[in-house]
Amino acid sequence: MTIEGVIMLEREFHYYKAHESEFAERYKGKFIAIVGEQVVGAFDDEVNAYEELKKKYGLGNFLLQRCIPGTDNHVQRYHSRVAFR
């Protein structure tokens, strides 16, 4: 991911944070996709959302965030078997 991609995702995250309570209420439990300052989709399944968004927008060009009312769900950890040397 380029520095431009990081800056762009920062913009999307700030947009999400600014509207977090509204999104959590409107999209309860769903995964929303944000591009720029616009919600471009709401999905029940994270994997299907990711695959669809990757094809449509390309990696690093969208923020995928789960909307759960009343929780701090901003960090997700993914584990893999990849080893770096």
Buried (B, 14 or more C-beta within 10 A) or exposed (E): EEEEEEEBBEBBBEBBEEBBEEBBEBBEEBBBBBBEEEBBBBBEEEEEBBEBBBEEBEEBBBBBBBBEBEEEEEEEEEEEEEEEE
